[in-house]
């Protein structure tokens, strides 16, 4: 055998439990907590649209982070234009990068089986 099996650490168990229960991740900046949950399909479409069509490359991280934080059709429609500007002007780029990284980890995957049975 190549190596021994070892028990997972508490940190690994906690990370796996978060994945199983689909809990929200929290990113802290000062007194503000940003909570990030599973990405909804409309949010993913808007993120792709921003990445492909945004004319100013400096605004892309703030717009992407705003979409990840809002993560829903109605909240994006109502609050997106305000939130991305606030993030662009007041939140440091390290926090925006952490929000985007955490949002990429939270992509929902749907597995469908349509009348297919394998033996």
Secondary structure, DSSP 4 states (H G I P E B T S, - for coil): ------PPPHHHHHHHHHHHHTPPEEEEETTEEEEE-PBPHHHHHHHHHHHHH-S-TTTHHHHHHHHHHH-SHHHHHHHHHHHHHHHHHHS-HHHHHHHHHHHHHTB-------S----
